[in-house]
């Protein structure tokens, strides 16, 4: 068993580091203050072909796996871009995995190349205001009418919808009361985000101002049948091929953000002199930071195991959820400890760590809460009764 990075992974980390070097602290301070999608980073990554890192080569991608994509996203986050940088390309990396796995060749040729080239941007429209994580109870309806469906409903916490022109959307095509199981009767579509029929309202939020979060109000959106992915009614099964990779990528992003916070804290601790000695000489400073290093390393190993399982087409649900949980907790602790190490300066925006802490709250609660992950592990791994 070899735990060293292979040459491909080292090359990815180095190349992404060079791209992100052009977007330093001042850039992200401005984005955090003024908002505005980081088109410059997005375009630079698109130009380098990184948006298609785990898409098939025959459609313009690089043909790599979620493992390599996780290495990439961790490197973006660790550069100091954090979730502001990662979230700008996050959907491109994992979102269309259901299309890759279940789409027809014609759909892949139509849908994947524009996304990989950066000519189109997509959003992931699943969560709804009144259902939360209870995906099987989605209220958005898709009613068949000849050669198209008509979609109506609401979605919430939809990232990048302000700049997206495409969306991957899950809707109910058969009422849940008429289905043998609540997971049946949901269908998946990849279609135009037509603003004549979709009102997009941005949510003012605590952090990651550079990447918008939104409510969608959908009223009579016509979706061609050819935009449906796979069979009608099997969308919940298909969407899982996006959810597990998302958890793995989020884990990598959280680890990267925790690592850059830890680096900033360690550097400051070595340079800050109080009582004629660097504060990093004090064990009260050393020990929490050392603990964070261990926690982040453990979370990274879990993320890599989950990614390996997904790429090997093995069941990775427990690993993906555990990686997301461990990375979010480890990253959050690292950001808190970085804030404490810098003291009052940690509260100043120019030192960045307060932004890291605000952004780290995202992987802690999204795309799934830590409590529900614990319930999932208890049921699926430990064989305990379902609690929800």
Sine and cosine of phi, psi and omega as CSV:
sin_phi,cos_phi,sin_psi,cos_psi,sin_omega,cos_omega
0.00,0.00,0.85,-0.52,-0.08,-1.00
-0.92,-0.39,0.86,-0.51,-0.04,-1.00
-0.99,-0.15,0.04,1.00,0.00,-1.00
-0.98,0.21,0.51,-0.86,0.08,-1.00
-0.91,0.42,0.65,-0.76,0.10,-1.00
-0.98,0.18,0.11,-0.99,-0.08,-1.00
-0.88,0.47,-0.57,0.82,0.00,-1.00
-0.90,0.44,-0.70,0.71,0.00,-1.00
-0.92,0.39,-0.64,0.77,0.05,-1.00
-0.89,0.45,-0.64,0.77,0.01,-1.00
-0.92,0.40,-0.63,0.77,0.04,-1.00
-0.89,0.46,-0.74,0.68,-0.02,-1.00
-0.88,0.48,-0.67,0.75,-0.01,-1.00
-0.93,0.37,-0.70,0.71,-0.03,-1.00
-0.91,0.42,-0.68,0.73,0.02,-1.00
-0.91,0.41,-0.60,0.80,0.06,-1.00
-0.86,0.51,-0.64,0.77,0.02,-1.00
-0.92,0.38,-0.65,0.76,0.04,-1.00
-0.89,0.45,-0.73,0.68,-0.09,-1.00
-0.96,0.29,-0.32,0.95,0.03,-1.00
-0.88,0.47,-0.39,0.92,0.03,-1.00
-0.98,0.20,-0.03,1.00,-0.04,-1.00
-0.77,-0.64,1.00,0.09,-0.11,-0.99
-1.00,0.02,-0.26,-0.97,-0.08,-1.00
-0.85,0.53,-0.65,0.76,-0.04,-1.00
-0.89,0.46,-0.62,0.78,0.01,-1.00
-0.89,0.46,-0.73,0.68,-0.06,-1.00
-0.97,0.25,-0.47,0.88,0.14,-0.99
-0.89,0.46,-0.68,0.73,0.01,-1.00
-0.91,0.41,-0.69,0.72,0.01,-1.00
-0.91,0.42,-0.61,0.79,0.01,-1.00
-0.93,0.36,-0.54,0.84,-0.02,-1.00
-0.99,0.15,-0.74,0.68,-0.16,-0.99
-0.98,-0.20,-0.26,0.97,-0.08,-1.00
0.97,0.25,-0.27,-0.96,-0.04,-1.00
0.99,-0.11,0.82,-0.57,-0.04,-1.00
-0.85,0.53,0.68,-0.73,-0.02,-1.00
-0.98,0.22,0.92,0.39,-0.04,-1.00
-0.84,0.54,-0.57,0.82,-0.07,-1.00
-0.89,0.45,-0.71,0.70,0.05,-1.00
-0.92,0.40,-0.70,0.71,0.00,-1.00
-0.84,0.55,-0.74,0.68,-0.03,-1.00
-0.91,0.41,-0.62,0.79,0.01,-1.00
-0.91,0.42,-0.65,0.76,0.03,-1.00
-0.94,0.34,-0.61,0.79,0.05,-1.00
-0.90,0.43,-0.68,0.74,-0.02,-1.00
-0.88,0.47,-0.56,0.83,0.02,-1.00
-0.99,0.13,-0.01,1.00,0.02,-1.00
0.99,0.17,0.23,0.97,-0.11,-0.99
-0.97,0.22,-0.36,0.93,-0.03,-1.00
-0.93,0.37,-0.34,0.94,0.01,-1.00
-0.96,-0.30,0.48,0.88,-0.12,-0.99
-0.83,0.55,-0.60,0.80,0.00,-1.00
-0.89,-0.46,0.47,0.88,0.12,-0.99
-0.99,-0.14,0.47,-0.88,-0.03,-1.00
-0.88,0.48,0.59,-0.81,-0.04,-1.00
-0.89,0.45,-0.55,0.84,-0.05,-1.00
-0.92,0.39,-0.21,0.98,0.03,-1.00
-0.93,-0.38,0.24,0.97,0.06,-1.00
0.98,-0.20,-0.01,1.00,-0.01,-1.00
-1.00,0.05,-0.06,-1.00,-0.02,-1.00
-1.00,-0.09,-0.21,0.98,0.06,-1.00
0.95,0.32,0.32,0.95,0.04,-1.00
-1.00,0.03,-0.15,-0.99,-0.07,-1.00
-0.92,-0.40,-0.05,-1.00,0.08,-1.00
-0.90,0.43,-0.47,0.88,0.06,-1.00
-0.85,0.52,-0.78,0.63,-0.01,-1.00
-0.92,0.39,-0.59,0.81,0.03,-1.00
-0.90,0.43,-0.60,0.80,0.03,-1.00
-0.92,0.38,-0.64,0.77,0.09,-1.00
-0.85,0.52,-0.69,0.72,0.00,-1.00
-0.89,0.46,-0.75,0.66,-0.06,-1.00
-0.92,0.39,-0.57,0.82,0.07,-1.00
-0.90,0.44,-0.66,0.75,0.00,-1.00
-0.91,0.41,-0.64,0.77,0.05,-1.00
-0.88,0.47,-0.75,0.66,-0.02,-1.00
-0.89,0.47,-0.71,0.71,-0.06,-1.00
-0.92,0.39,-0.36,0.93,0.02,-1.00
-0.91,0.41,-0.22,0.97,-0.10,-0.99
0.95,-0.31,-0.16,0.99,0.05,-1.00
-0.93,0.37,-0.49,0.87,0.04,-1.00
0.85,0.52,-0.50,-0.87,-0.01,-1.00
-0.95,0.32,-0.40,0.91,0.05,-1.00
-0.88,0.47,-0.63,0.77,0.04,-1.00
-0.98,0.19,-0.72,0.69,-0.07,-1.00
-0.89,0.45,-0.68,0.73,-0.09,-1.00
-0.92,0.39,-0.34,0.94,0.01,-1.00
-0.94,0.35,-0.43,0.90,-0.02,-1.00
-0.87,-0.49,-0.06,1.00,-0.10,-0.99
-0.80,0.61,-0.77,0.64,-0.06,-1.00
-0.88,0.48,-0.61,0.79,-0.01,-1.00
-0.89,0.46,-0.52,0.85,-0.10,-1.00
-0.98,0.22,-0.73,0.68,-0.11,-0.99
-0.96,-0.27,-0.47,0.88,-0.27,-0.96
-0.86,0.50,-0.62,0.79,-0.08,-1.00
-1.00,-0.09,0.31,0.95,0.12,-0.99
-0.84,0.54,-0.61,0.80,0.08,-1.00
-0.87,0.49,-0.55,0.84,0.05,-1.00
-0.94,0.35,-0.68,0.74,0.01,-1.00
-0.86,0.50,-0.66,0.76,-0.10,-0.99
-1.00,0.09,-0.64,0.77,-0.17,-0.99
-0.89,-0.45,-0.16,0.99,-0.01,-1.00
-0.96,0.28,0.39,-0.92,0.09,-1.00
-0.97,0.24,0.24,-0.97,0.04,-1.00
-0.87,0.49,-0.64,0.77,0.01,-1.00
-0.89,0.45,-0.65,0.76,0.02,-1.00
-0.91,0.42,-0.69,0.73,0.00,-1.00
-0.88,0.47,-0.66,0.75,-0.01,-1.00
-0.93,0.37,-0.48,0.88,0.01,-1.00
-1.00,0.10,-0.61,0.79,-0.18,-0.98
-1.00,-0.07,-0.60,0.80,-0.16,-0.99
-0.98,0.18,-0.74,0.67,-0.08,-1.00
-0.83,0.56,-0.69,0.73,0.01,-1.00
-0.90,0.44,-0.55,0.83,0.02,-1.00
-0.94,0.34,-0.68,0.73,-0.01,-1.00
-0.90,0.44,-0.61,0.79,-0.02,-1.00
-0.98,0.20,-0.13,0.99,-0.01,-1.00
0.99,0.15,0.17,0.99,0.00,-1.00
-0.98,0.18,-0.41,0.91,0.06,-1.00
-0.81,-0.59,0.51,-0.86,0.09,-1.00
-0.85,-0.53,0.61,-0.80,-0.06,-1.00
-0.84,-0.55,0.41,-0.91,0.14,-0.99
-0.83,-0.56,0.28,-0.96,-0.14,-0.99
-0.91,-0.41,0.97,-0.23,-0.16,-0.99
-0.95,-0.30,1.00,0.00,0.02,-1.00
-0.85,-0.53,-0.83,0.56,-0.12,-0.99
-0.88,0.48,0.62,-0.78,0.01,-1.00
-0.80,-0.60,0.39,-0.92,-0.09,-1.00
-0.86,0.51,-0.61,0.79,-0.15,-0.99
-0.96,-0.28,0.09,1.00,-0.01,-1.00
-0.86,-0.50,-0.44,0.90,0.03,-1.00
0.84,0.55,-0.81,-0.58,-0.03,-1.00
-0.99,0.13,-0.07,1.00,0.03,-1.00
-1.00,0.10,0.95,0.31,-0.16,-0.99
-0.86,0.52,-0.53,0.85,-0.05,-1.00
-0.93,0.38,-0.23,0.97,-0.01,-1.00
-0.98,-0.22,0.39,0.92,0.04,-1.00
-0.83,0.57,0.62,-0.78,-0.03,-1.00
-0.99,-0.16,-0.34,0.94,0.01,-1.00
-0.87,0.49,0.80,-0.60,-0.07,-1.00
-0.96,-0.27,0.56,-0.83,0.13,-0.99
-0.79,-0.62,0.95,-0.32,-0.06,-1.00
-0.97,-0.26,0.79,-0.61,-0.03,-1.00
-0.95,0.31,0.73,-0.69,0.06,-1.00
-0.62,-0.78,1.00,0.01,-0.01,-1.00
0.93,0.37,-0.87,-0.50,-0.08,-1.00
-1.00,-0.06,0.26,0.96,0.03,-1.00
-0.50,-0.87,0.19,-0.98,0.12,-0.99
-0.93,-0.37,0.44,-0.90,0.12,-0.99
-0.90,-0.43,0.87,-0.49,-0.08,-1.00
-0.97,-0.24,0.68,-0.73,0.08,-1.00
-0.57,-0.82,0.64,-0.77,0.02,-1.00
0.44,-0.90,-0.25,-0.97,-0.02,-1.00
-0.75,-0.67,0.52,-0.85,0.13,-0.99
-0.74,-0.68,0.40,-0.92,-0.03,-1.00
-0.60,-0.80,0.42,-0.91,-0.06,-1.00
0.87,0.50,0.70,0.72,0.00,-1.00
-1.00,-0.10,0.94,-0.34,-0.05,-1.00
-0.97,0.25,0.56,-0.83,0.10,-0.99
0.92,0.40,0.22,0.98,-0.02,-1.00
-0.92,0.40,-0.35,0.94,0.05,-1.00
-0.92,0.39,-0.50,0.87,-0.07,-1.00
-0.93,-0.38,-0.16,0.99,-0.07,-1.00
-0.98,0.21,0.52,-0.85,0.15,-0.99
-0.89,-0.46,0.02,1.00,0.06,-1.00
-0.73,-0.68,0.39,-0.92,0.11,-0.99
-0.55,-0.84,0.59,-0.81,0.16,-0.99
-0.99,-0.13,0.91,-0.42,-0.16,-0.99
-0.78,-0.63,0.68,-0.74,0.03,-1.00
-0.97,-0.26,0.77,-0.64,-0.03,-1.00
-0.61,-0.79,0.38,-0.93,-0.01,-1.00
-1.00,0.00,0.84,-0.55,0.03,-1.00
-0.98,-0.19,-0.33,0.95,0.09,-1.00
-0.77,-0.64,0.78,-0.63,0.02,-1.00
-0.80,0.60,0.64,-0.77,-0.07,-1.00
-0.86,0.51,-0.50,0.87,0.00,-1.00
-0.91,0.42,-0.39,0.92,-0.04,-1.00
-0.99,-0.10,0.08,1.00,-0.06,-1.00
-0.97,-0.25,0.58,-0.81,0.03,-1.00
-0.90,0.43,-0.59,0.81,0.03,-1.00
-0.75,-0.66,0.55,-0.84,-0.01,-1.00
-0.90,0.44,-0.35,0.94,0.03,-1.00
-0.97,0.23,-0.21,0.98,0.05,-1.00
-1.00,0.09,0.32,-0.95,0.13,-0.99
1.00,0.08,0.10,1.00,0.09,-1.00
-0.97,-0.22,0.67,-0.74,-0.03,-1.00
-0.82,-0.57,0.49,-0.87,-0.09,-1.00
-0.93,-0.37,0.71,-0.71,-0.01,-1.00
-0.75,-0.66,0.58,-0.81,0.19,-0.98
-0.86,-0.51,0.93,-0.37,-0.22,-0.98
-0.52,-0.85,0.05,-1.00,0.02,-1.00
-0.94,0.34,0.63,-0.77,0.15,-0.99
-1.00,0.00,1.00,0.07,-0.07,-1.00
-0.99,0.10,0.94,-0.34,-0.11,-0.99
-0.96,0.28,-0.07,1.00,0.17,-0.99
-0.95,0.33,-0.44,0.90,-0.06,-1.00
-0.85,-0.52,-0.05,1.00,0.02,-1.00
-0.79,-0.61,0.92,-0.40,0.09,-1.00
-1.00,0.02,0.78,-0.63,-0.04,-1.00
-0.92,-0.38,0.89,-0.46,0.02,-1.00
-0.90,-0.44,0.85,-0.52,-0.03,-1.00
-0.97,0.26,0.61,-0.80,0.04,-1.00
-0.99,-0.15,0.84,-0.54,0.07,-1.00
-0.96,0.26,0.83,-0.56,-0.16,-0.99
-0.71,-0.70,0.01,-1.00,-0.16,-0.99
-0.96,0.29,-0.65,0.76,-0.09,-1.00
-0.53,-0.85,-0.08,-1.00,-0.01,-1.00
0.78,0.63,0.75,0.66,-0.07,-1.00
-0.90,0.43,-0.41,0.91,-0.04,-1.00
-0.92,0.40,-0.44,0.90,-0.03,-1.00
-0.88,-0.47,0.90,-0.43,-0.13,-0.99
-0.94,0.35,0.51,-0.86,0.18,-0.98
-0.85,-0.53,0.59,-0.81,-0.23,-0.97
-0.58,-0.81,0.32,-0.95,0.28,-0.96
-0.98,-0.21,0.64,-0.76,0.07,-1.00
-0.90,-0.43,0.74,-0.67,0.08,-1.00
-0.90,-0.44,0.95,-0.32,-0.14,-0.99
-0.97,-0.26,0.81,-0.58,-0.07,-1.00
-0.66,-0.75,0.99,-0.14,0.08,-1.00
0.97,0.26,0.56,0.83,0.02,-1.00
-0.97,0.25,0.86,-0.50,0.03,-1.00
-1.00,0.07,0.80,-0.60,-0.04,-1.00
-0.83,-0.56,0.88,-0.48,0.01,-1.00
-0.86,0.51,0.54,-0.84,0.01,-1.00
-0.84,0.54,-0.57,0.82,-0.02,-1.00
-0.93,0.36,-0.13,0.99,0.08,-1.00
-1.00,-0.01,-0.04,1.00,0.08,-1.00
-0.98,0.18,0.72,-0.69,0.01,-1.00
-1.00,-0.05,0.85,-0.52,0.03,-1.00
0.94,0.35,-0.41,-0.91,-0.07,-1.00
-0.99,0.14,0.48,-0.87,0.10,-0.99
-0.90,0.44,0.68,-0.73,0.07,-1.00
1.00,0.02,-0.08,1.00,-0.03,-1.00
-0.93,-0.36,0.32,0.95,-0.08,-1.00
-0.89,0.46,-0.57,0.82,0.00,-1.00
-0.89,0.46,-0.66,0.75,0.05,-1.00
-0.88,0.48,-0.66,0.75,-0.04,-1.00
-0.94,0.35,-0.62,0.78,-0.10,-0.99
-0.92,0.40,-0.38,0.93,0.04,-1.00
-0.88,0.47,-0.43,0.90,0.03,-1.00
-0.97,0.25,-0.10,1.00,0.18,-0.98
-0.97,-0.22,-0.51,0.86,-0.11,-0.99
-0.95,0.32,-0.70,0.71,0.01,-1.00
-0.91,0.42,-0.72,0.70,0.10,-1.00
-0.86,0.51,-0.59,0.81,0.01,-1.00
-0.89,0.46,-0.68,0.73,0.01,-1.00
-0.88,0.48,-0.62,0.78,-0.01,-1.00
-0.93,0.38,-0.70,0.71,0.01,-1.00
-0.90,0.43,-0.67,0.74,0.04,-1.00
-0.86,0.50,-0.63,0.78,0.04,-1.00
-0.87,0.50,-0.72,0.69,0.03,-1.00
-0.88,0.48,-0.65,0.76,0.00,-1.00
-0.91,0.42,-0.65,0.76,0.02,-1.00
-0.92,0.40,-0.65,0.76,0.05,-1.00
-0.88,0.48,-0.72,0.69,-0.01,-1.00
-0.87,0.49,-0.66,0.75,0.00,-1.00
-0.93,0.37,-0.64,0.77,0.08,-1.00
-0.90,0.45,-0.61,0.79,-0.01,-1.00
-0.92,0.40,-0.67,0.74,-0.01,-1.00
-0.94,0.35,-0.57,0.82,0.08,-1.00
-0.90,0.44,-0.67,0.74,0.01,-1.00
-0.90,0.43,-0.67,0.74,0.04,-1.00
-0.87,0.49,-0.70,0.72,0.01,-1.00
-0.89,0.45,-0.66,0.75,-0.03,-1.00
-0.91,0.40,-0.70,0.71,-0.02,-1.00
-0.90,0.44,-0.66,0.75,0.03,-1.00
-0.88,0.47,-0.72,0.69,0.00,-1.00
-0.89,0.45,-0.66,0.75,-0.03,-1.00
-0.90,0.44,-0.50,0.86,0.02,-1.00
-0.98,0.19,-0.41,0.91,-0.09,-1.00
-0.99,-0.17,-0.44,0.90,-0.09,-1.00
-0.98,0.20,0.88,-0.48,-0.03,-1.00
-0.97,-0.23,0.84,-0.54,0.08,-1.00
-0.68,-0.73,0.72,-0.69,-0.07,-1.00
0.83,0.56,0.66,0.76,0.12,-0.99
0.91,0.42,0.43,0.90,0.05,-1.00
-0.44,-0.90,0.50,-0.87,0.05,-1.00
-0.90,0.43,0.65,-0.76,-0.03,-1.00
-0.90,0.44,-0.38,0.93,0.04,-1.00
-0.93,0.36,-0.13,0.99,0.07,-1.00
-0.99,0.16,-0.23,0.97,-0.02,-1.00
-1.00,0.04,0.74,-0.68,-0.03,-1.00
-0.90,0.44,-0.47,0.88,0.04,-1.00
-0.90,0.44,-0.40,0.92,0.11,-0.99
-1.00,-0.01,-0.68,0.73,-0.08,-1.00
-0.89,0.45,-0.75,0.66,-0.18,-0.98
-0.89,0.45,-0.73,0.68,0.03,-1.00
-0.88,0.48,-0.60,0.80,0.00,-1.00
-0.95,0.32,-0.61,0.79,0.07,-1.00
-0.90,0.45,-0.64,0.77,0.04,-1.00
-0.88,0.47,-0.66,0.75,0.02,-1.00
-0.90,0.44,-0.62,0.79,0.03,-1.00
-0.86,0.51,-0.71,0.71,-0.01,-1.00
-0.90,0.43,-0.68,0.73,-0.02,-1.00
-0.90,0.43,-0.66,0.76,0.00,-1.00
-0.93,0.37,-0.63,0.78,0.03,-1.00
-0.90,0.44,-0.67,0.75,0.02,-1.00
-0.90,0.44,-0.67,0.74,0.03,-1.00
-0.90,0.44,-0.63,0.78,0.02,-1.00
-0.89,0.45,-0.67,0.75,0.02,-1.00
-0.89,0.46,-0.64,0.76,0.04,-1.00
-0.91,0.42,-0.64,0.76,0.03,-1.00
-0.89,0.46,-0.66,0.75,0.00,-1.00
-0.92,0.38,-0.60,0.80,0.04,-1.00
-0.92,0.40,-0.66,0.75,0.03,-1.00
-0.89,0.45,-0.68,0.74,0.00,-1.00
-0.91,0.42,-0.67,0.74,0.03,-1.00
-0.88,0.48,-0.68,0.73,0.00,-1.00
-0.89,0.45,-0.68,0.73,0.00,-1.00
-0.88,0.47,-0.73,0.69,-0.02,-1.00
-0.91,0.41,-0.48,0.88,0.02,-1.00
-1.00,0.05,0.10,0.99,0.01,-1.00
0.87,0.49,0.57,0.82,0.10,-1.00
-0.98,-0.18,0.32,-0.95,0.04,-1.00
-0.90,0.43,0.89,-0.46,-0.10,-1.00
-0.85,-0.52,0.18,0.98,-0.09,-1.00
-0.83,0.55,-0.76,0.65,-0.02,-1.00
-0.91,0.41,-0.67,0.74,-0.02,-1.00
-0.92,0.40,-0.68,0.74,-0.02,-1.00
-0.90,0.45,-0.68,0.73,0.02,-1.00
-0.93,0.37,-0.66,0.75,0.02,-1.00
-0.90,0.43,-0.64,0.77,0.02,-1.00
-0.89,0.46,-0.69,0.72,0.02,-1.00
-0.89,0.46,-0.69,0.72,0.00,-1.00
-0.89,0.46,-0.79,0.61,-0.07,-1.00
-0.90,0.45,-0.66,0.75,-0.04,-1.00
-0.93,0.37,-0.65,0.76,0.00,-1.00
-0.91,0.41,-0.67,0.74,0.01,-1.00
-0.93,0.38,-0.69,0.73,0.00,-1.00
-0.91,0.40,-0.66,0.75,0.01,-1.00
-0.91,0.41,-0.66,0.75,0.01,-1.00
-0.90,0.44,-0.70,0.72,0.02,-1.00
-0.89,0.46,-0.65,0.76,0.01,-1.00
-0.89,0.45,-0.66,0.76,0.01,-1.00
-0.93,0.37,-0.65,0.76,0.07,-1.00
-0.88,0.47,-0.69,0.72,-0.01,-1.00
-0.93,0.37,-0.55,0.84,0.08,-1.00
-0.90,0.43,-0.69,0.73,0.06,-1.00
-0.85,0.52,-0.71,0.70,-0.03,-1.00
-0.92,0.40,-0.60,0.80,0.01,-1.00
-0.91,0.43,-0.68,0.74,-0.02,-1.00
-0.98,0.20,-0.23,0.97,0.02,-1.00
0.87,0.49,-0.74,-0.68,-0.02,-1.00
-0.87,0.50,-0.57,0.82,0.00,-1.00
-0.93,0.37,-0.40,0.92,0.07,-1.00
-0.90,0.44,-0.42,0.91,0.00,-1.00
-0.99,0.13,-0.21,0.98,0.00,-1.00
-1.00,0.09,0.73,-0.69,-0.07,-1.00
-0.88,0.48,-0.53,0.85,-0.08,-1.00
-0.90,0.44,-0.35,0.94,0.01,-1.00
-1.00,0.01,-0.08,1.00,0.19,-0.98
0.97,0.23,-0.49,0.87,-0.20,-0.98
-0.92,0.38,-0.44,0.90,0.08,-1.00
-0.92,0.39,-0.55,0.84,0.08,-1.00
-0.93,0.38,-0.66,0.75,0.03,-1.00
-0.85,0.53,-0.68,0.73,-0.01,-1.00
-0.90,0.44,-0.68,0.73,0.02,-1.00
-0.90,0.45,-0.67,0.74,-0.03,-1.00
-0.95,0.32,-0.49,0.87,-0.01,-1.00
-0.93,0.37,-0.29,0.96,0.06,-1.00
-0.92,0.40,-0.39,0.92,-0.03,-1.00
-0.92,0.40,-0.84,0.54,0.01,-1.00
-0.91,0.41,-0.27,0.96,0.07,-1.00
-0.94,0.35,-0.57,0.82,-0.08,-1.00
-0.92,-0.38,-0.25,0.97,-0.06,-1.00
-0.78,-0.63,0.46,-0.89,-0.02,1.00
-0.99,0.13,0.10,1.00,0.02,-1.00
-0.52,-0.86,0.61,-0.79,-0.06,-1.00
-0.95,0.31,0.45,-0.89,0.04,-1.00
-0.88,0.47,-0.54,0.84,-0.01,-1.00
-0.91,0.41,-0.65,0.76,0.00,-1.00
-0.94,0.34,-0.52,0.85,0.10,-1.00
-0.89,0.46,-0.68,0.73,0.03,-1.00
-0.88,0.48,-0.64,0.77,0.06,-1.00
-0.89,0.45,-0.67,0.74,-0.01,-1.00
-0.88,0.47,-0.73,0.68,0.00,-1.00
-0.90,0.44,-0.67,0.74,0.01,-1.00
-0.86,0.51,-0.67,0.75,-0.04,-1.00
-0.98,0.20,-0.80,0.60,-0.17,-0.99
-0.98,0.18,-0.49,0.87,-0.03,-1.00
-0.99,-0.17,-0.71,0.70,-0.09,-1.00
-1.00,-0.03,-0.12,0.99,0.08,-1.00
0.96,0.29,0.41,0.91,-0.01,-1.00
-1.00,0.07,0.32,-0.95,-0.03,-1.00
-0.89,0.47,0.57,-0.82,0.04,-1.00
-0.89,0.46,0.72,-0.69,-0.13,-0.99
-0.95,-0.33,0.05,1.00,-0.07,-1.00
-0.64,-0.77,0.00,0.00,0.00,0.00
